[in-house]
Amino acid sequence: MAKEIRTIGVMTSGGDSPGMNAAIRAVARACAYYNVKCIGFYRGYQGMIEGDHCILNARSVRNIISRGGTILKSARSKDFRTVEGRKKAAEHLKKLEVDAMVLIGGDGTFRGGEIFSKEYDIPIIGVPGTIDNDIAGTNYTIGYDTALNTVINAIDKIRDTASSHDRLFFIEVMGRDAGFIALNTGVGAGAEEILIPEENLGLDRLLESLKRSKRSGKSSSIVVVSEGDKIGKNVYELADYVTDNLPDYDVRVTVLGHMQRGGSPTCFDRTLASRLCVKAVELLLDGEKNVMVGIINNEISATTFDVGLKEDHGINRELLRISDILST
């Protein structure tokens, strides 16, 4: 028989993503609605280890739904990877009478939570919050939509200057292990080429594509590069290679970097965060544990951590085909 849940803890961990504050708000207000105490831990697992916490209620989370970042801060904790660190975290949860946890973050957050739950039998629900959208078991992660719109706005501005000066721009976006941001923004921004970790197109293919664009009458081009692309060591090496082999191009590089993580979340991300986190609280109250909430075909669902962490989310290869057609 599942134990009664009187207090739920919540934290954000790993890289921040727009919509995390909306998620915190939803956990706190769902707890208030169901008359459950809510405790927020600062700096993710490190805050759990140190007992760095605050009480969250319906009023303490007012006016944060539109804010980027996370009011609970975020960090990656080396201490939590140790047996001693997790023991300290468990001791603080026991002292604060925390019965269950909602973890908002990505794959590293879920792996830590899965281990912790097995060791100390603490019910945990994971909520996917990462701009990379690289978690299986959900079509979208919190922050992904906002990051896409941030990148699109940046590329649109860069294209203006690319067209004005007849330049080729390599634009690097986030995605060390997954090309979701690069692929979708590349199609949405009308890029001539998209380079992603999942598809090693090769340097010869890249050069031929750029030559074809030049022959077709294009005087400027945009190439969107995921930071995890495996064609070259980095985007600057790619740019140098193209400069050496296609001297007619005036090549420039723009690395968008951490600006992709910031900014006010879109309506989609605010709504997604709200739906996922209300469901997370309700699952805990219903006795569920060690699952991740996600959205599949606009329906909220729960999957085991094994699915989210071990299965391949898989990029939409149809978008690669469409990109080839539209870059003609």
C-alpha positions in Angstrom: 0.0 0.0 0.0 1.4 3.4 -1.0 2.1 5.7 1.8 0.1 8.9 2.2 1.8 11.9 0.6 1.7 15.0 2.8 4.7 16.9 1.5 6.1 17.1 -2.0 9.5 18.5 -2.9 10.4 20.1 -6.2 13.7 21.0 -7.9 15.1 22.0 -11.2 18.4 20.5 -12.3 20.8 20.5 -15.2 20.7 23.2 -17.9 17.9 25.7 -17.4 15.1 26.0 -19.9 12.3 28.5 -20.5 9.2 27.2 -18.8 10.9 25.9 -15.7 9.3 28.6 -13.6 5.9 27.8 -15.0 6.6 24.2 -14.0 7.5 25.2 -10.4 4.4 27.3 -10.2 2.2 24.4 -11.4 3.7 22.0 -8.8 3.2 24.6 -6.0 -0.4 25.4 -6.9 -1.4 21.8 -7.6 -0.1 21.0 -4.1 -2.0 23.9 -2.6 -5.2 22.7 -4.4 -4.8 19.2 -3.0 -3.8 20.5 0.5 -0.3 19.2 0.3 2.8 21.0 1.5 5.3 21.9 -1.1 9.1 22.5 -0.6 11.4 23.8 -3.2 15.1 22.9 -3.2 17.6 25.4 -4.6 20.3 24.3 -7.1 18.9 20.9 -7.8 20.5 17.9 -6.1 23.1 20.1 -4.4 20.4 21.9 -2.6 19.0 18.6 -1.4 22.4 17.6 -0.1 22.8 20.9 1.8 19.2 21.2 2.9 18.9 24.5 1.0 15.2 24.9 0.6 12.1 27.1 0.8 8.4 26.7 1.4 6.3 27.2 -1.8 2.7 28.1 -1.7 0.2 29.5 -4.2 1.2 33.1 -3.5 4.9 32.6 -3.4 4.9 31.6 -7.1 2.9 34.5 -8.4 4.1 36.4 -11.4 6.8 33.8 -12.4 5.0 32.0 -15.2 6.3 34.5 -17.8 9.9 34.5 -16.5 12.7 32.6 -18.1 15.3 30.7 -16.0 14.3 29.1 -12.7 13.7 30.8 -9.3 15.0 27.6 -7.7 18.3 27.9 -9.6 19.9 25.0 -11.2 23.2 23.1 -11.0 24.9 19.8 -11.8 26.0 18.2 -8.5 29.1 16.0 -8.4 28.4 15.2 -4.8 25.1 13.6 -5.6 27.0 11.0 -7.8 28.5 9.6 -4.6 26.9 7.3 -2.0 27.7 9.8 0.7 26.1 12.7 -1.2 22.9 10.8 -1.8 22.8 9.7 1.9 23.0 13.4 3.0 20.1 14.3 0.6 18.0 11.5 1.9 18.7 12.6 5.5 17.5 16.2 4.7 14.4 14.9 3.0 13.6 12.8 6.1 14.2 15.8 8.4 11.9 18.0 6.3 9.3 15.1 6.1 9.3 15.2 2.3 7.4 12.2 1.1 7.9 12.4 -2.6 9.8 14.5 -5.2 9.1 16.1 -8.6 12.3 16.5 -10.6 12.3 19.0 -13.5 15.2 18.5 -15.9 16.8 16.2 -18.5 18.4 12.8 -18.7 21.0 13.4 -16.1 18.4 14.6 -13.6 16.3 11.4 -14.3 19.3 9.1 -14.0 20.1 10.5 -10.6 16.5 10.4 -9.5 16.1 6.7 -10.6 19.2 5.7 -8.5 18.1 7.8 -5.5 14.6 6.3 -5.5 15.8 2.8 -5.6 18.3 3.4 -2.7 15.8 5.2 -0.4 12.4 4.2 -1.7 11.3 7.8 -2.3 8.5 8.2 -4.9 9.8 10.3 -7.8 8.1 11.8 -10.9 10.3 13.3 -13.6 9.2 16.2 -15.7 11.2 16.7 -18.9 12.7 20.3 -19.0 15.4 20.7 -21.6 15.7 22.8 -24.8 17.3 19.9 -26.7 14.0 17.8 -26.8 16.2 14.7 -26.6 14.0 12.7 -24.1 12.0 9.7 -25.3 8.5 9.2 -24.0 7.3 12.7 -24.9 6.9 14.6 -28.2 8.1 17.9 -26.6 10.1 18.9 -23.6 9.7 22.1 -21.7 11.7 24.9 -23.2 12.1 23.4 -26.6 9.5 25.5 -28.3 10.9 28.7 -26.9 14.4 27.8 -28.0 13.2 27.2 -31.5 11.6 30.6 -31.7 14.7 32.3 -30.2 16.9 30.6 -32.9 14.5 31.5 -35.7 14.4 35.1 -34.7 18.2 35.2 -34.7 18.6 33.5 -38.0 16.1 35.8 -39.6 18.2 38.8 -38.5 21.4 37.2 -39.7 19.9 36.5 -43.1 19.2 40.2 -43.5 22.9 40.9 -43.3 23.9 37.8 -45.2 21.8 39.0 -48.1 23.1 42.6 -47.9 26.7 41.5 -48.1 26.5 38.3 -50.2 27.8 36.2 -47.4 27.7 32.6 -46.3 26.9 32.2 -42.6 27.5 29.1 -40.5 25.2 29.4 -37.5 25.8 27.0 -34.6 22.9 26.1 -32.4 22.8 23.9 -29.3 22.4 20.2 -29.6 25.6 18.3 -28.6 23.9 14.8 -29.0 20.7 15.7 -30.8 19.9 17.8 -33.8 16.2 18.7 -33.1 16.9 22.4 -32.8 19.1 22.6 -35.9 16.8 20.5 -38.0 13.6 22.3 -37.2 15.0 25.8 -37.2 16.9 25.1 -40.4 13.7 24.1 -42.2 11.8 27.0 -40.6 14.4 29.6 -41.5 15.0 28.3 -45.0 18.6 27.2 -44.5 20.5 26.0 -47.5 22.1 23.2 -45.5 21.5 21.6 -42.0 24.2 19.7 -40.2 23.2 17.4 -37.3 24.9 14.7 -35.2 22.5 12.0 -36.4 23.3 12.4 -40.1 27.0 12.7 -41.1 26.6 14.3 -44.5 30.3 14.7 -45.1 32.4 17.6 -46.3 32.1 16.7 -50.0 28.3 16.8 -49.7 28.5 20.2 -48.0 30.7 21.6 -50.7 28.6 20.3 -53.5 25.4 21.7 -51.9 27.0 25.1 -51.6 28.3 25.0 -55.2 24.8 24.1 -56.4 23.4 27.0 -54.5 25.9 29.3 -56.1 25.1 28.0 -59.6 21.4 28.4 -59.0 22.0 32.2 -58.5 22.0 32.4 -54.7 24.4 35.2 -53.6 24.1 34.3 -49.9 23.5 31.2 -47.9 22.7 30.0 -44.4 24.0 26.7 -42.9 22.6 25.7 -39.6 25.0 23.5 -37.6 24.2 21.6 -34.4 27.1 21.9 -32.0 27.4 18.1 -32.0 27.7 17.7 -35.7 30.5 15.3 -36.6 31.7 16.6 -40.0 34.4 18.8 -38.5 35.9 19.4 -35.1 33.9 22.6 -34.7 32.0 25.1 -36.7 35.1 27.3 -37.2 37.0 24.4 -38.8 34.0 23.9 -41.1 34.1 27.6 -42.1 37.9 27.5 -42.7 37.4 24.4 -44.9 34.8 26.1 -47.0 36.9 29.2 -47.3 39.8 27.2 -48.5 37.8 25.2 -51.1 35.2 27.8 -52.2 37.1 31.2 -52.1 34.2 32.9 -53.9 32.2 32.7 -50.6 32.6 35.4 -47.9 32.2 33.1 -44.9 31.2 34.2 -41.4 30.4 32.2 -38.2 27.8 33.0 -35.6 27.5 30.9 -32.4 24.2 31.5 -30.7 25.2 29.9 -27.5 23.4 30.3 -24.2 21.0 33.0 -25.5 18.9 29.9 -26.7 18.2 29.1 -23.0 16.9 32.4 -22.0 13.9 34.6 -22.5 10.2 34.5 -21.7 8.7 31.1 -22.5 6.2 30.8 -25.3 2.5 30.1 -24.6 3.2 26.5 -25.7 5.9 26.0 -23.1 3.9 27.6 -20.3 0.9 25.4 -21.1 3.0 22.3 -21.5 4.8 22.9 -18.1 1.4 23.5 -16.4 -0.1 20.3 -17.8 2.8 18.1 -17.0 3.4 19.3 -13.5 -0.2 19.1 -12.4 -0.2 15.6 -13.7 3.0 14.9 -11.8 1.5 15.9 -8.5 -1.7 13.9 -9.2 0.3 10.8 -10.0 2.2 11.0 -6.8 -1.0 11.4 -4.8 -2.4 8.3 -6.7 0.5 6.2 -5.5 2.5 6.3 -8.8 6.3 6.6 -8.7 9.5 6.4 -10.8 7.9 7.5 -14.0 8.2 10.5 -16.3 5.3 12.5 -17.5 5.2 13.5 -21.1 3.0 14.5 -24.0 2.2 12.2 -26.8 -0.2 13.3 -29.5 -1.4 16.1 -27.2 -2.3 13.6 -24.5 -0.4 13.6 -21.1 1.1 10.2 -20.5 3.5 8.5 -18.0 6.4 6.3 -19.0 9.1 4.5 -17.0 12.5 6.2 -16.7 13.9 3.3 -18.8 11.9 4.5 -21.8 12.9 8.1 -21.4 16.6 7.4 -20.8 17.3 4.3 -23.0 15.0 4.6 -26.1 16.0 6.7 -29.0 13.7 9.7 -29.4 14.6 9.8 -33.1 14.7 12.9 -35.4 12.1 13.4 -38.1 13.9 12.2 -41.2 11.1 13.5 -43.3 12.3 17.0 -42.4 15.7 16.1 -43.9 14.1 15.2 -47.1 12.0 18.3 -47.1 15.0 20.4 -46.4 16.8 19.0 -49.5 13.8 19.8 -51.7 13.3 23.3 -50.4 17.0 24.3 -50.5 17.0 23.9 -54.3 
